[in-house]
Amino acid sequence: MDKNDLLESVPHFWKFWNENGIETDKAISLLFTFYSAFDTESSNLVLELEQNGYRVEKKSKRTMIIFKGYVISAEKTKLWTQEELKHTLTELESLAIQHETALEGYFAAANS
């Protein structure tokens, strides 16, 4: 997902969450997903995300018979604001680029 698309999605997701039982005035678990074709770079991203307080999981994924990639899920639970989420998406997009990884998207896992 393009950085501008991610940032523009925030108000739409915020509204959707409020209309579908996720209370945005309480702590929300957000799950951010990344994809990488490179094992070392994805491992470096995992370390950096963990140092920044994310709960992280990395799984290998076959995209074709011979190609293998890595899916990284990073979860953080806190009381979010739309501005904080936009700031976080900007930071995560920069980290992804730095580690030759794509920030694919995010979603609300649940209220805490």
N, C-alpha and C positions, 0 to 999 in steps of 0.2 A: 504494500500500500504506500502510496506517495505521501510525503510528510504533510503537504497541504490537505490532502484527503483526510489524513488522520486528524489534523487539527479541526477541520470543518465538521468532522463527524461528532465531536464532543457534545455540542448542544442537542443534536438529534438523539444520541445515545442517552443523554441525561434525561430527556423527555420520555423516551421509551422506558427507561428504568423506572421512573416515577409512575408511569402508567401501568407498569407490570409488577408492582409489588416490591421493588428494590428501593428502599428508603435512602435517599441521597443525603439526608440530614443525620445519618448514622454511619458507622464504619462500614466500608465496602471492601470486599476482596476483589481486586482486579487482577486478571491474568493477561499478561502480555506474551505474545508468541513471536518467535524468531525462526528463521531458517538459514542454514549455512551449508555450503558444500565442503567446507574445510574443517577437519577435526580439531586441529590445533587452535585455529581462530575461534571456533565455537567454545572450546574449553576455556580459552582466555576470557571470552565474554561471560561465561558462567561464573568464573572467579570474581570478575568485576561486579557482576550483579549481586552475588552473595555478599561481597564487601559493602554493598549499598543497601543491605537489609532485605533483599528479595529471597523468597524461597524458590529455589531453582531446580528444574528437572531437565535433563538432556537425554534424548532418545535418538538412535540412528533410524533412518528411514530409507528404504530403497525407492528411488524414483523411477528407475527403469531396471532392466535386468542387471546391468553392470554399474550403474551410477548409484552412489550412496550419499545421502545428506544427513543433516542433523537438525532436529526440531528441538528448540529450547523454549520451555515455558517458565516464566518468571512471575511469581505471585507476590503481591504486597497488599496488606490489609491496613487501612487507616481511614480517617475521616477525610474524604477528598472534596475539593471544590473544583469547579470547571477550570479555573485558572491554574490550579496545581496540576490537574491532569494534562492540560495543554503543555505546561512547562515540563512535566515528566516525559511526555511523548517526544518533545523536542530533544531532551537529553538522551532518551533511549535511542532515538533515530541517529543521533551523533555517535553514540557508542556502537550501534550496529554497523555504521559505515566504517568506523575505526577498525572493527574486527571482521570486515568483509562478510557481513551478515545482513540479512534483510529483516526489518521489523515488519511482520505481516499483519498484525492487528492486536486487538485487545477486547476483552469483554468482562462484564461483572459476573463473578462466580456466585457471590451471595453476600447478604448482610452478615456481620459477625454477631 
